[in-house]
Amino acid sequence: MKTINATQAKQNFGDMLNKILTEPVVIQKHQKDFAVILSAERYQELIAFEDKCLNDLAVRAEQEGFIGVDASQSLLDSI
């Protein structure tokens, strides 16, 4: 992963956009990591992965005895 400072990111924005097609770029401000820029494709992959992980956790929780969405809503409606 390439690291650049904020001034370099501003001055070389087009080059940075080209670079993120192959790898994320870390932007530093005052010598500390401030942001990570990545391609839209990679972002969508990460969102899909996060969704799958959260779904897997929800399924496991329900299997272990946690009540589901419908039961939770019914309980809340009854109070």
N, C-alpha and C positions, 0 to 999 in steps of 0.2 A: 504494500500500500504506500503510495507516494504521499509525502507531507510537504506542504508549502505554507508560507505565511500569507496573511490577509492581503498585503500589498501585492505580492506575486499573483494571487488569485484575481485581484482586480485588474492588474496590468496585463495578465495573460488569460483572460476569461475564455476566449475561444479555444486556446490550447488545452485548458483545463477540461472544457466540455468534451473535447476529443479524447482526452486521457481517461475520463470516467467510463467510456465505452468498454475499456479493458480492465479497469480496476478502480476501486473507490479512491478518493483523494481526501486526505485529512487537511483541514485548514486550521492553522494556528494563529492565535491572537495573543500578543505579549508572551510568546514562547510557550503557550499552553494550548492543548487541543481544544478547539472551539466548535468545529462542525466537521461532518463527514458528508461529502457529496458523492452520490452514486447514480448509476444509470436508472432510468425508469423501469427497465426490464428487471434489474437486480432488486429494486425496491418492491416490485410486484411479487417476486420470488420470496422475499422476506416476509411480506404480508401474508402470502399463502401459507408459508411455513408456520407463522405465528397462529393463524386461524386453525390450522390442523392441530397444533399443540394444545391450544385452548379447548378445542372440541374433544380431543383425547382425554384431557383432564376432566371435562364435564361428564363424559361417558363413564370414566373410572369412578368419579364421585357418586354418580347415580347408582352404579353397580355396588358400591360399598355402603349403600344405605341412605345417602343424602336424597332428599326429596327432589323431584323434578320441577320443571318450570310451572306446569299446570297445577301441581299440588301446592307449590309456593304461592301462586296467585290466588288459589282458593283459600288458603290460610290467611293471606293478607286481606282478602275481601271479607272474611268472616269477622275480622276485628273492627 
